[in-house]
Amino acid sequence: MSRASWITFALVVLIVAGVVALAMHLRSERPAPTELDGPSAPSAQSDERGVFEGSLYFPGAGGRLFTERRELPDGTTQELVGAMIEALLAGPASGSTLRAPLPEGTSVGSVFAMDDLVYLDLRTPEGEPPPSFGSKRELLAVYSLVDTVALNVDGVEGVVLMWNGRQQPTFAGHVDTTRPLRPVPELIVER
C-alpha cells in the first residue's frame, strides 16, 4: 500500500471515529425524559365521568394476545399508563385461559415520555432479573405491554421497556429490548 493510500485510510478512520464520538456525545446530551402529566397530556379515550375504557392485551392460547375491555380511572397519561399496566399485571378479570404477561410481584416503577415514546420501568421487590421464558412466551409478554400502551394512548408510537430502572438487552434472550418497540397488532385476537 502506498504512502498516499495509508494517509487516506488513516483520515477515513479518524473521520469515522470523530462522527461516532460526536453521535455518542449528542445522544448523551438529549433532554431527560419527562413525566407525562398535566392538562396537555393526551388521555386516550375518556368520557365525561372520568373513566377510561380501553383494551388490555393478555397472552393466551395459540401464541396470540387476546383483548379484554376494561374501565379504568382516567387521569394524566402517566396515571393512565400506570393503571393499565397494573391491571394487565394483575391478570385477566374473567376466569379464562388468559394469563398475566409477567410473574406475580412485578409492578410499575415509573412511566416517562419523550416525543412519541413511553418509557415503562417494571420493578420486582428484590430486584430480580427478568423472568426466563421461551421465545413465544417472551414475545407475548413484551407485546402484551407494548400493544396495551401504544394502541390505547393517543400520540404514543412506541414503548421503551426497562427492568428495575435499567434498559435490558432482552428479557429472556429472544426479543431485542434495546430499542423502542412498536405495537404488533397482528398478534391480537379480538374477543
Salt bridges, closest charged atoms under 4 A:
GLU29 OE2 - HIS25 NE2 2.78
ASP47 OD2 - ARG49 NH2 2.65
GLU53 OE2 - ARG69 NH2 3.21
GLU68 OE2 - ARG70 NH2 2.66
ASP121 OD2 - ARG123 NE 2.58
ASP176 OD2 - ARG179 NE 3.64
